[in-house]
Amino acid sequence: MNNVPLNEKDLQLNAMIQDMAQRHQPELPSPGVIWWRAQIQKKFAEKDRIERPMAIMRLLAGTVELVIAAYLVLNYRAQLVGSTGFSGILFLLCLLALGSLIMFLLAGLRESRS
């Protein structure tokens, strides 16, 4: 405990807090409120259960897009590095990378909100 001497105001505050603590009677909420809260929690749990496969599929789609983009880079790297113009492969690669980024961001936002 603290060895600081108490002054008159500290003693009054301490007595007031102790009096309030003694007068306080905890009470349970009514059965209707308990039931209502349980129903809300049940609906949230059901919503999470229903949305879980969608979140998994978003992550899977983003991963597949990244794998395809990596495959294209590895197989067509000579054309990508050697060409000076904007080729169709490079455009497709940009679209895939952008799509996978959007999928991961959407999945992350959905998970952070729940």
Order of alpha helices (4+ residues) and beta strands (2+ residues): alpha-alpha-alpha-alpha
